[in-house]
């Protein structure tokens, strides 16, 4: 569907065309008409689906077509869970409001509070903010939301998971009037707290679900490798960096300490790298993100702080050095590649400590995921077997390592073993390949 079919103002259509967009994505096709009609919205869509424009365009349409409820209060407030996502949204907003009289401000935690209060005193029409910092400004009387027309919650599930429910309720209370419209976007609609929160905020909302949130991105080739231990993971990582033709790559780790350690190791291997973690202050994080976005480094090593809100077209590969604890975070991590219709590759190294997370990921995706191996670097670890034991009247599932080296366990009955086959991993259903293509040619395999 072309944007011209969405009843957008001609000035907005000119902006969209100038930005290089012609065809609306599925979330845009469904969300924009509902939002323009003034309906509250509860929507889910996978990362990279174009949801930011799905709410910014209706917001701008409202600015152009309706009279403000207040001369001083913000007309549109966009809330985002992280500073990185808020900055990404603000970047797109500035493109949309360019060459218009409408003002916008970005309010983030970790930045100068007094400067932000001065910015809010300039009466911006749009405010993009993180919930904690905006709630602080509300408490200090630096802005009022009596005249707020449109409240937008981007990744509401993430904000609630991060414990911002108190701040979001305060924001809702400050702008609780019958003329306010609310658009609520979530990675999943199967989230009890999201549905309860939506019931409090939304008035007979339109519900939109685009792409099952547990569905693997069709434009990304997903590959899983067994790993024995840390040294083995590092050897596999080096082989992948050496043999995979990548433009830019994001490497996800479980701990902040590993970001610096692996960045130093990758630099020793001859690749330019940057390390990003949540312990950095905002200016440090901004600098690293800007340098990576400008192409000054080949590899970004990060924790989940960059799993959402980082949109860089040149990222061709994602590697999970450690699997995330929460299965849905995997979808956001790998979504940093395969953006805007481009193809991407995602590798995950699965060792004994990752096994529980891996099984949770399979359950979340409702798929049996397959494993590949780099020739001459095959792992001895092949996962844990599932054993059922009885205790206290209940059947309790326990996992044990399958013949791990040095294990001193007595004989145990195994109820079920998981057999892994090479598959073409994409959107379900998945087709089994009879002759899988190896990650590396036998002739290219690194020497042991």
C-alpha positions, 0 to 999 in steps of 0.5 A: 500500500502506498502512503498516499492511500492512508489519508495523510496530509499532502505536506506529510506525503511530501515529507515521506517522499523526501525521506525516500519512503514509498510503500507503507509497512504492514504496521503502518497500514493498520496503525496509521488509519486507526490513529488518525481516526482518533482511536486509542491503540494497543499494537505489537510488531517486531523490531525493524517493522517501521512502527516509529513512523506508524505513530509519528505520522499520525502525531504530525497529522494531528498537529497539522489538522487540529487546534492545540488544547493548550498554548504552553503544554506539550501536545505530543509525548513519546515515552521510550524505555531506554536512552538509545531508543529515545534518541532513535525516535527523536532522530526520526521525529526531527526529520518529520518536523523539519521545515515546520514551526513545531518544536521538539525536545529530547529529555533523557536520564543522565543528562543535565537536569537544569538545561532540560528544565530550560528546554521545557520552558521553551514550550516544545510541541513534541517531547521524547523522553525516558519515563524516570527523568520525565517524572522527575520534571513533572514532580518539580513542576517543569512541565504540565500535561493538562493540554497533552493530546497524544501520549505514545508509549513505545515498547511499553512491555520493556518499560514495565519490565524495567520497573517504570510502572510508578512513573508511567502512572504518574504521567498518565495521572498528570494528563488524565482527561477525556480528549487525550489519545493514547497509542501503546506499542509492545513487543508482545500482547501476551504480557499480563502487566501490559494488558492490565496497564492498557486497561487503565490507560486506554479507552476501547482501543483498537488491537493490532498484532503484526508478526508474532512477536516470537517469530524469527525474522525471515531476512536473518539467517540464524545459526547455533553452534555448540561450545565447550568452554570460554576458550572454545567460544573465543576460538569460534569467534575468531574463526567467524570473524576471519571467515565471515564477510561482514561490514559491521558486526555487533557482539552481545555478551552477558556481562559488562566485564566481558565487553572490555575484555573481548574488545581488547581481544578482538583488537589484538586480532586486527579488528577495530572495536568498541565496548559499550555497557550500561555502566558508562555515563550518558556522554560516553555511551553517546560517543561510542554509539556515534562512532560506531554509527559513523563506521569508525569501528568494525565490531561493537561489543555490548550487553543488552543495553544496545539490543533495542533502539540501535538502527544501523544499516551497515550491521550485517552480522550479530553474534551472541557470545552468550545467550540472553536470560530472557528469550524475547531479548534474543529477537531484539538482539538479532533484530539489529541486523536485517534492517529495512529489508536487508539480509543479515546473519546471526550466530549464537554460541551455546555452551553449558551455561547457555543451555537453559536459555537455549531451551527457553528460546526454543519454547518461546519460538515454538521451534526445534532449533538446529546446530551447525559446527565449524569444521575441526572445531566441533564441540564435545558438549551436545546439550543436557538431557531431560530427566524426570524425577518425583519429589513431594508429589510432583514431577520435577524436570531436571537437566544434567550434562550428557557425559561431560568430561570429569563428571562424577554422577551415578547412573540416571534414567533419561526420559528424552534426548533431543536430537538436533538436525541441520535446518534452514532457520527462518519463519516457521515452519522450518524445512529440514535440509538434507545437505547442510552447507558448512559454515566454513569450507573444509579447506578454510578450517583453521588449524588446531 
